[in-house]
Amino acid sequence: MRLEPRESVAFGWQVGAPLLAVVAAMAICSGLILWAGASPLAAWGLLLKGALGSTFALTETLTRATPLIFTGLAAAVAFRAKLWNIGGEGQFYVGACMATWLGTGMIDLPAWLMIPFLFLTGALAGGLFLLIPTWLKTRLKADEVVTTLLLNFVVLLVVNWLVFGPWKDPMAMGWPQAAPVVDSAMLPVLVPKSSLHLGFVLALACAGLVWWMMRFTVWGFEIRAVGASLKASTFAGMPVGATIVRTALLSGGLAAMAGVSELCGVKGYLTLDLSPGFGYSGIVVAMLAALHPLGVVLSAVFIAIIYIGADSMSRAIAISNYIADVTTAVSLLTVLLAMFLTRYRIRWK
Amino acid sequence: MSNTPVLRLRGITKHFGPLAANDDISLTLNAGEMLALLGENGAGKTTLMSILFGHYVADAGAVEVQGSPLPPGSPKAALAAGVGMVHQHFTLAGNMTVLENIMLGTEPLWGFRRNSARALAKLGSLMERFRLHVNPHAMVRGLSVGERQRVEILKVLYRDARILILDEPTAVLTPQESDHLFATLRELVSQGLSVIFITHKLREVMAASDRCVVLRHGRVVLETSTKATSAEELAKAMVGASIPQATRTPHPPGDEVLFLDGVRASAPDRGPDLDELRLSVRAHEILGIAGVSGNGQALLADLLSGIVAPTGGHVILRGQTVTRLTPAAMIRAGVGRVPDDRTGTGLVADMTVMENLSTEIYRLPGFSKRGMLNFKALASRAAQLMDVFDIRCAGPDAPVRKLSGGNMQKLILARVLSQGPHLILANQPTWGLDVGATAAVHQHLLDAARRGAGVVLISEDLDELFQLSDRIQVMYQGRLSEPEDTATVDRARLGLMMSGQTFDQRGAA
């Protein structure tokens, strides 16, 4: 068995192959649904209906997609430069902590100033936080996969200490949570009586901006070149060090914005379960999107559909909502395989 | 020389997808004959030898050794039939002795030590018979490249090979070592063995072979006795058209563009430290740096590229001492750099032709403004350079990975020469290129020198250095010899200096 690179790949296949792969993943998971004693068609139907079938369902799905777009962009930008930032989860909480610190009474501005202020300071904190492992990588050659991953636990323990200790809200009847952010910090709701908030629009805007930056600007060109070949971009005299620092600031900032968005858009106060692993899911989102910033929006919505839909489906026909985890995991494998097969052809001897 | 065929290939055909790597190739090798197999990269030489040696199975055709058919696809059968191959990249274990390397894979591991006395006796008689001497108890890691190659040949002879195939055997040798190799091969042939050597160096073919076979696009295009042909005819057959040879018209040198004043440098994995280098290049001049690979050329190239900073001495560009050596600073100072590693260092293989043409200039005014790339300017520049430098590819948006080596090198030259450099560093600029692309690269370097650039040409190919350079310095163990005028220097003397004998460092005396 040998692999041969394909000469050229039609654009239709580049887009079509991942979609086919998702269908294949659903077919594979249908086996599990059958095994659990339900009809796969009915189950998938209920899942789609639960995620997209009503205004309420749709807004729930988009609300869930919002942090995933941010963390997906964070991973996509960093991975494009071959900066392996696995620390999205930690940067998410750094952003949320920053917004809690500044937004629970220390500073109060009119909403049109307060919201940009919290997003910018949160992003700055997240970006600077990612500079620590980046610096360790460039100076001491410490593997950033390890350092960013481990820093997630450091951040979680600090948040743990904060919500049990100094930041514990005395009005929360003993629950480990921080005080709520002030009203002007809360993100306005986009659709009445739903949870869909301004963060979704911001996430879309960020995706567009990141795409534009990667495609048309000097910085984007440098990020792509450094990621594609560190050696060749160094040789060509590109500012490699500055590029890596910029990438880290951007990636950490985007992940932190997910934290601010969840804090000020959904929950209102900091807890230890503000993120059910959005930072890690962002990696999956980015990989499903082949690191394309606009593709990140699609894959974030896809994953949100699976999770929101699976909850609803499991309530209706009593199939465990773990099927959502399995579907996402299988999709990731099939999509990566499909993208591989669009680049290479297998020859059997 | 007898005329009994020991090896006969009949109608060998091998397809890879739509490409016919070998198309109905037939050839015979007689006992006591030295056959040269010539061809450009991709002409099918290696495929043909891999079929003969059993690494590939041909789609059609048959191989006969000593009149009996060789079962396809079995290297073991080829070995048993007396076919031995010496690869371009040696397959020796550095931490074992010569004798152990030769026994390895030949003698059973069971009773390895017990058999070693007998093996030593056999090896001794082989060395005596073919006048191929290496100390059997020396560690391979301490041997020179030429000695290692002798071990490879002994290994093949030890297995009682009657037919030796050598793939580009002189690629890593000094001229003296090459001469020594061909003397050895002559000796083998005179005792009735047969040799096929693969090469694209015409001088060797003319000097050493009895007969030559030229492949092009998987077909035999010329088969002739060496006496009846000429280097020109062979070159024409390889390429399919006559290639205009780049010719040098000497030009009075201008001002000094580069002076290295006692430069020292070191970097891990880049060969020996640079030791008090002293060299001077003037405008309109090509200075050749000769030497066997691994003698510090890589580090010298890194230094002039701005990758490695000197630990001592001065680098003076057009009268200005360079204080901070970085790639960007060297580009700004007008140094055009052509690295030896095209795909890894010179180009971002996964990016497009246009993007790669832009990597050194995109920040200049006119190509970007307030952080935004000016695609219109970059694209029109790319289109113009692709035209002028004859870069053949699917278009400016084709990924560089898909270009041929020659077109990659033309791309790098286009990027470098379009900036009007005062000094050009060309490190192995034609390594691995076919005849046509080599001629184009040579012409570009000569034209740049004529326009007033000084060129430092690092090459392991003495023919190339003699063809292009005005002066030549030899690099050995991180040191440079006195420069010699190409017109008056003796080739054999350079060869001796390259091997470290009679080497006098410049300024050391």
Boltz contact constraints between the chains, C-beta under 6 A:
constraints:
  - contact:
      token1: [A, 216]
      token2: [B, 372]
      max_distance: 6.0
  - contact:
      token1: [A, 217]
      token2: [B, 371]
      max_distance: 6.0
  - contact:
      token1: [A, 217]
      token2: [B, 372]
      max_distance: 6.0
  - contact:
      token1: [A, 218]
      token2: [B, 368]
      max_distance: 6.0
  - contact:
      token1: [A, 218]
      token2: [B, 371]
      max_distance: 6.0
  - contact:
      token1: [A, 218]
      token2: [B, 373]
      max_distance: 6.0
  - contact:
      token1: [A, 225]
      token2: [B, 348]
      max_distance: 6.0
  - contact:
      token1: [A, 228]
      token2: [B, 348]
      max_distance: 6.0
  - contact:
      token1: [A, 228]
      token2: [B, 350]
      max_distance: 6.0
  - contact:
      token1: [A, 228]
      token2: [B, 351]
      max_distance: 6.0
  - contact:
      token1: [A, 229]
      token2: [B, 348]
      max_distance: 6.0
  - contact:
      token1: [A, 231]
      token2: [B, 344]
      max_distance: 6.0
  - contact:
      token1: [A, 231]
      token2: [B, 345]
      max_distance: 6.0
  - contact:
      token1: [A, 232]
      token2: [B, 345]
      max_distance: 6.0
  - contact:
      token1: [A, 232]
      token2: [B, 347]
      max_distance: 6.0
  - contact:
      token1: [A, 232]
      token2: [B, 348]
      max_distance: 6.0
  - contact:
      token1: [A, 235]
      token2: [B, 327]
      max_distance: 6.0
  - contact:
      token1: [A, 235]
      token2: [B, 345]
      max_distance: 6.0
  - contact:
      token1: [A, 236]
      token2: [B, 359]
      max_distance: 6.0
  - contact:
      token1: [A, 236]
      token2: [B, 360]
      max_distance: 6.0
  - contact:
      token1: [A, 237]
      token2: [B, 327]
      max_distance: 6.0
  - contact:
      token1: [A, 237]
      token2: [B, 328]
      max_distance: 6.0
  - contact:
      token1: [A, 237]
      token2: [B, 331]
      max_distance: 6.0
